[in-house]
Amino acid sequence: MTLSSSAFHALFKSSSRFSWKSTEKLQLTLAGSIEKTGVGLHSGKVSTVKIRPHFAGGGRCFESQSRFVPASIDYVEESPLCTTLSKDGYRVRTVEHLLSALEATGVDNCRIEVVDLDAGDGDVEVPILDGSAGEWVEAIEGVGLKVAKDACGNSLEKMAPYLDEPVHAWRNDSFVVAFPSSQVHISCGINFPHVPSIGCQWFSASIEYDSFYKREIAPSRTFCIYEEVEKMRSRGLIKGGSLENALVCSADKGWVNPPLHFDEEPCRHKALDLIGDLSLFARCGSQGLPVGHIVAYKSGHALHAGFLRCLL
């Protein structure tokens, strides 16, 4: 079914907190297909991701064996140390790095198939690759983008959510707050007083889609504290973690596997995660990342989802 222009715009209902406005751009999709294989950070299972072009208005959607789950806040299931999407018994874990790359490079519509060796498993995980979004960005650039068309061959304009008033969500001393602005600006802060090599860090920048993200954010890798590794593994987490896909920092001895890509690489990775999680506000091929100044301090995936629900 193809939506008329009026029906398409009717899907973008604004609220008192934000307004959907045109970006004056057309929705895009991939010009070809992408396939990458790797180990899941938490499951330790090998999985293959196949990303294919999709119709305009289709948005970003995960699929496996005729099961589908849209990349939307409506399907976020709270889970430790990652973002999980779930619908009708189909779960996809650790989607944040891939979604961050897709949002930042302007892939508005695509179909994402995740397959692991257990063909009947309804619980799959996107591979961690090197722990950053760099390989996803390179793969997207390798196939390029094209204007997406609907089933009738029509293009659709790309909408974006603009903040009309401040919005905030918090938990203890962690918070995400956003203020109206004419452009997307992100400020992320972290604080690990018990780990001197990390300590308190801030990263702040106006997000220029694609080039800035590729250079300053995408290469930032996930990180963990050495003294917490065994505790996380006892909880069934980071079974696929290694020094090749995560930065590890000891409270006493500092970085176990230097060098870092940036002095504040841990904080930049938090910005990477934030973009991926906030991309889940997208609908029907729109931009997900709200246009505003977004400030996140000691935030995580659950708080990011809470912020989007508050925005709704």
Sequence and secondary structure as in RCSB ss.txt:
>XXXX:A:sequence
MTLSSSAFHALFKSSSRFSWKSTEKLQLTLAGSIEKTGVGLHSGKVSTVKIRPHFAGGGRCFESQSRFVPASIDY
VEESPLCTTLSKDGYRVRTVEHLLSALEATGVDNCRIEVVDLDAGDGDVEVPILDGSAGEWVEAIEGVGLKVAKD
ACGNSLEKMAPYLDEPVHAWRNDSFVVAFPSSQVHISCGINFPHVPSIGCQWFSASIEYDSFYKREIAPSRTFCI
YEEVEKMRSRGLIKGGSLENALVCSADKGWVNPPLHFDEEPCRHKALDLIGDLSLFARCGSQGLPVGHIVAYKSG
HALHAGFLRCLL
>XXXX:A:secstr
    HHHHHHT    SSEEEEEEEEE EEESS EEEEEE TTT  EEEEEEEE  TT  EEEEETTEEEESSGGG
EE  TTS EEEETTEEEE  HHHHHHHHHHT  BEEEEEEES TT SEEE   TTSSSHHHHHHHHHH EEE   
TTS   EEEEEEESS EEEEETTEEEEEE  SS EEEEEEEETT TTTEEEEEEEE  TTHHHHHHTTT   EEE
GGGHHHHHHTT  TT  TTTSEEEETTTEESS   SSTTHHHHHHHHHHHHHHGGG  TT   S BSEEEEES  
HHHHHHHHHHH 
